[in-house]
């Protein structure tokens, strides 16, 4: 184990746990979460017909991202999917003028981009063990 691979692990785990927590918290209240998003976006230009399926799928995507990042499994895919998810959330937040949310989503995006950039250090992971 190198310092770099340990550092990568220590960077990957917190964001993975954050995504996992988001998904686990929202899944048991999926209908309530989805209805809340649809209601909130009623004030935006984004049609409810787009918000509804997104709000129903988001907790599953977050849960998947959390699991993949915690395990270090398909990490390249997970970081790209994470950034795509953040782009969708940023679009939604800007349509509502929720600038604090945009800042947080930008931080998540930057974090994921750094994980992508330093992917060669992802050796303490399922991916790392599979590539040996």
C-alpha positions as CSV (number, residue, x, y, z in Angstrom):
1,X,0.0,0.0,0.0
2,X,1.4,3.3,-1.0
3,X,0.6,6.7,0.5
4,X,-1.1,7.7,-2.7
5,X,-3.4,4.6,-2.8
6,X,-4.3,5.0,0.8
7,X,-5.0,8.7,0.2
8,X,-7.3,7.8,-2.7
9,X,-9.2,5.3,-0.6
10,X,-9.6,7.9,2.2
11,X,-10.9,10.4,-0.4
12,X,-13.2,7.8,-2.1
13,X,-14.9,6.6,1.0
14,X,-16.5,9.8,2.3
15,X,-18.2,10.7,-0.9
16,X,-19.3,7.1,-1.4
17,X,-20.9,7.2,2.1
18,X,-22.6,10.5,1.3
19,X,-24.2,9.1,-1.8
20,X,-25.2,5.9,0.0
21,X,-26.7,7.9,2.8
22,X,-28.7,10.0,0.4
23,X,-30.1,7.0,-1.3
24,X,-30.9,5.1,1.9
25,X,-32.6,8.1,3.5
26,X,-34.8,8.8,0.5
27,X,-35.8,5.2,-0.6
28,X,-38.1,4.5,2.4
29,X,-39.9,7.8,1.7
30,X,-39.7,7.6,-2.1
31,X,-43.3,8.8,-2.8
32,X,-43.0,11.7,-0.4
33,X,-39.6,12.7,-1.7
34,X,-40.8,12.5,-5.3
35,X,-44.0,14.5,-4.6
36,X,-41.9,17.1,-2.8
37,X,-39.6,17.5,-5.8
38,X,-42.5,17.7,-8.2
39,X,-44.2,20.3,-6.1
40,X,-41.0,22.4,-5.8
41,X,-40.4,22.3,-9.5
42,X,-43.9,23.5,-10.2
43,X,-42.4,26.9,-9.8
44,X,-39.8,26.3,-12.5
45,X,-39.8,26.0,-16.3
46,X,-39.0,22.2,-16.1
47,X,-42.1,20.2,-16.8
48,X,-43.4,17.9,-14.1
49,X,-43.4,15.1,-16.7
50,X,-39.6,15.2,-16.5
51,X,-39.3,15.9,-12.8
52,X,-41.4,12.9,-11.8
53,X,-39.3,10.1,-13.3
54,X,-36.1,11.9,-12.3
55,X,-37.2,12.2,-8.7
56,X,-38.2,8.5,-8.6
57,X,-34.9,7.4,-10.1
58,X,-32.5,9.7,-8.2
59,X,-32.4,7.8,-4.9
60,X,-31.6,4.5,-6.7
61,X,-28.8,6.3,-8.6
62,X,-27.5,7.7,-5.4
63,X,-27.6,4.3,-3.7
64,X,-25.8,2.7,-6.7
65,X,-23.1,5.5,-6.7
66,X,-22.6,5.0,-2.9
67,X,-22.2,1.3,-3.2
68,X,-19.8,1.5,-6.2
69,X,-17.7,4.2,-4.7
70,X,-17.4,2.5,-1.3
71,X,-16.3,-0.7,-2.9
72,X,-14.2,0.9,-5.5
73,X,-16.1,-1.1,-8.1
74,X,-16.5,0.4,-11.7
75,X,-15.0,3.6,-10.2
76,X,-14.5,5.3,-13.5
77,X,-18.1,4.7,-14.4
78,X,-19.3,5.8,-11.0
79,X,-17.4,9.1,-11.2
80,X,-18.7,9.9,-14.6
81,X,-22.3,8.9,-13.6
82,X,-21.8,11.0,-10.5
83,X,-20.9,14.1,-12.5
84,X,-23.8,13.5,-14.9
85,X,-26.1,13.3,-11.9
86,X,-24.6,16.5,-10.5
87,X,-25.2,18.3,-13.9
88,X,-28.9,17.3,-13.7
89,X,-29.1,18.5,-10.1
90,X,-27.3,21.8,-11.0
91,X,-29.7,22.4,-13.9
92,X,-32.6,21.8,-11.5
93,X,-31.2,24.0,-8.8
94,X,-30.5,26.9,-11.2
95,X,-34.0,26.7,-12.5
96,X,-35.2,27.3,-9.0
97,X,-32.6,29.9,-8.1
98,X,-31.3,27.7,-5.3
99,X,-27.7,28.9,-5.5
100,X,-26.6,27.4,-2.2
101,X,-27.5,24.0,-3.6
102,X,-25.6,24.8,-6.8
103,X,-22.5,25.5,-4.8
104,X,-22.8,22.1,-3.0
105,X,-23.3,20.3,-6.2
106,X,-20.3,22.0,-7.8
107,X,-18.2,20.8,-4.8
108,X,-19.5,17.3,-5.3
109,X,-18.7,17.6,-9.1
110,X,-15.1,18.8,-8.4
111,X,-14.6,16.0,-5.9
112,X,-15.7,13.4,-8.4
113,X,-13.6,15.0,-11.1
114,X,-10.5,14.7,-8.8
115,X,-11.4,11.1,-8.1
116,X,-11.5,10.5,-11.9
117,X,-8.2,12.3,-12.5
118,X,-6.4,10.3,-9.8
119,X,-8.0,7.0,-10.7
120,X,-4.6,5.3,-11.2
121,X,-4.2,5.4,-7.4
122,X,-7.4,3.5,-6.9
123,X,-5.6,0.3,-6.0
124,X,-7.2,-0.4,-2.6
125,X,-10.5,-1.3,-4.2
126,X,-12.4,-4.0,-6.0
127,X,-11.2,-2.5,-9.3
128,X,-7.6,-2.6,-8.0
129,X,-7.8,-6.2,-7.0
130,X,-9.5,-7.2,-10.3
131,X,-6.7,-5.4,-12.3
132,X,-3.9,-7.3,-10.6
